[in-house]
Amino acid sequence: MENSLVAVLTLVLCLFASQICAQFAVTLTGNSNHRPRPPDVTLCAQLIQSAGYHCSEHKVQTKDGYLLALQRVSSRTGYIKEQRGPPVLLQHGLFLAGDVWFLDSPEQSLGFILADHDFDVWVGNVRGTRWSRGHISLSDKDKDFWDWSWQELAMYDLTDMISYINSITNTKIFVVGHSQGTIMSLAAFTQPNIEEMVEAAALLCPISYLEHITAPFVLRMVNMHLDQMILAMGIHQLNLRSDWGVNLLDSVCDGHVDCNDLLTSITGENCCFNNSRVDFYLEYEPHPSSSRNLRHLFQMIRKGTFSKYDYGFFKNLKLYGQSKPPVFDLGRIPDSLSLLMAYGGNDDLADVMDVQHTLKELRSKPELLYLENYGHIDFILGVDAKKDLYDHIIKFFRSRGKSSSF
Ligand SMILES: *[C@@H]1O[C@H](CO)[C@@H](O)[C@H](O)[C@H]1NC(C)=O
């Protein structure tokens, strides 16, 4: 019983970054000697400047006191030009961080490609990831530091990063979100006056509803209420690199689950992932998230709603003035905020049926890009993503951009 619990628990953790996570499990079983990173190393120094791009580190303080690292990237020539192109903010998904947009070659990685096309690239890193672990009064050892879900990531982290970029550039910005980054974007875009700050957004693996996840493993975990168990166990930070996380991964690969099949059994197949680069990816991913965030995601799967966090009857009444958490009304996203939605036929997390549901509730008609053979990770790490996807994003943004210098 205990072993199967641990196995299922690990699968939960692997839910949204499963290819990486599966490989991580395999790697760590053979070699648990992972290196901690010195705290003063920045993302700019680590991955971006070394590739010859100009990069500066910015710090954004959220309304609830978190200190987020935001990087501003441009190509060497882009930096020399007087005028930069329009700003674009890249918002990563669950268990990932801003580094994920720069993990392949400059010809393959969206972050570099946008900079090479003269965009003023800004890289978001949500609270709790390795690059954004500061707070004005809390330490990341405090359990209160981890008391948030994607709702706070949308209303504080994303919204405050967007305001910050606006204040520096004086221009409406473009947003690119992947996976949980699209949940955050769609929730944030329902706020009043958002069209004064955001011109358009490209949503990769777009998620607002999670009702049609079909993977049996995921459903089983949800039905077992593993999210509640983790919280009841007093675990607030979900960190796969901690001893706790490593032990979990060790035991899951110890005869209980075939780790090589983990990916396919949860997300379906990623067509275009470069397996020989996994060791390098693992120097950066996965990043921590919070147990409460996992719980919020599981609430979405259970209830089929796109709502605020459900605290239970009484606390909902107290906090929201109603017994059920308020929904995010996609109909409030302004028509003038153009959307490109790119989704994959093999993506079992952003299910096609749930994407249709999202489309039905939006006022505008987003541009759609359906990539039949794409799984959840191909959208950021696929070897042919430039031709399949990124070229479309650039064309879409250029057709929306008002800046004539561009
Ligand atoms: C896959 O990664 C290896 C190792 O970095 C690299 O040499 C190779 O060119 C990559 N393949 C593709 C198709 O990008």
The ligand as a Gaussian input file, in Angstrom:
#p B3LYP/6-31G(d) Opt

LIG

0 1
 C       19.787000      16.778000     -30.736000
 O       20.723000      17.097000     -29.732000
 C       22.062000      16.794000     -30.069000
 C       22.914000      17.030000     -28.835000
 O       22.836000      18.357000     -28.402000
 C       22.476000      17.673000     -31.252000
 O       23.822000      17.386000     -31.617000
 C       21.532000      17.407000     -32.414000
 O       21.834000      18.294000     -33.475000
 C       20.083000      17.600000     -31.997000
 N       19.197000      17.191000     -33.079000
 C       18.346000      18.030000     -33.657000
 C       17.503000      17.445000     -34.739000
 O       18.213000      19.176000     -33.315000

